[in-house]
Amino acid sequence: MRLLTLESVAAGIASSLLHVDYETAAVRSNDAKPPLSPERVKYHVTNAEKLGRWFARLPIGQAFALLQVVP
């Protein structure tokens, strides 16, 4: 196994995204459920998605200029 692949599998196991069945040497993904956001955050998530839809139509440079992103 390549070193990068082995490190990726190890990171997946350490973060509980993957499970190794040592008897069959199979690696399977665990069912990862996204965390539930608190009710007070849902308003912000809705508005962030709306902002994302607006900026998706713009070139990346223009979106960065409007958001005043400095490298």
C-alpha positions as CSV (number, residue, x, y, z in Angstrom):
1,M,0.0,0.0,0.0
2,R,1.3,3.4,-0.8
3,L,2.3,5.6,2.1
4,L,-0.2,8.3,1.3
5,T,-3.0,5.8,1.0
6,L,-2.0,4.1,4.3
7,E,-2.0,7.5,6.0
8,S,-5.4,8.4,4.6
9,V,-6.9,5.1,5.8
10,A,-5.3,5.7,9.2
11,A,-6.7,9.2,9.4
12,G,-10.2,7.8,8.5
13,I,-10.0,5.2,11.2
14,A,-8.8,7.7,13.8
15,S,-11.6,10.1,13.0
16,S,-14.2,7.2,13.1
17,L,-15.1,7.7,9.4
18,L,-13.8,4.2,8.5
19,H,-13.9,0.8,10.2
20,V,-11.5,-2.1,9.5
21,D,-12.7,-5.7,9.7
22,Y,-9.5,-7.5,10.5
23,E,-10.9,-11.0,9.7
24,T,-11.8,-10.1,6.1
25,A,-9.3,-7.3,5.6
26,A,-12.2,-5.0,4.5
27,V,-12.4,-1.3,5.1
28,R,-15.9,0.1,5.3
29,S,-17.2,3.6,5.9
30,N,-19.2,4.3,9.0
31,D,-22.5,6.0,8.8
32,A,-21.6,9.6,9.5
33,K,-24.5,11.8,10.4
34,P,-24.0,15.5,10.2
35,P,-24.4,17.2,13.5
36,L,-27.7,18.9,14.2
37,S,-27.4,22.7,14.2
38,P,-29.1,24.6,17.0
39,E,-32.3,26.4,16.3
40,R,-30.6,29.8,16.8
41,V,-28.2,29.1,13.9
42,K,-30.8,28.1,11.3
43,Y,-31.5,31.7,10.4
44,H,-27.8,32.3,9.7
45,V,-27.5,29.1,7.6
46,T,-30.4,30.1,5.4
47,N,-28.9,33.5,4.8
48,A,-25.4,32.0,4.2
49,E,-26.9,29.7,1.5
50,K,-28.7,32.7,-0.1
51,L,-25.4,34.6,-0.1
52,G,-23.7,31.6,-1.7
53,R,-26.3,31.5,-4.5
54,W,-25.7,35.2,-5.2
55,F,-21.9,34.9,-5.3
56,A,-22.0,31.7,-7.4
57,R,-23.1,33.7,-10.4
58,L,-20.1,36.1,-10.1
59,P,-16.4,35.5,-11.1
60,I,-14.3,34.6,-8.1
61,G,-12.3,37.8,-8.3
62,Q,-15.4,40.0,-8.2
63,A,-16.8,38.0,-5.2
64,F,-13.5,38.4,-3.3
65,A,-13.5,42.1,-4.1
66,L,-17.0,42.5,-2.8
67,L,-16.2,40.6,0.4
68,Q,-12.9,42.5,0.7
69,V,-10.9,39.3,0.9
70,V,-7.1,40.1,1.0
71,P,-4.6,37.3,0.2
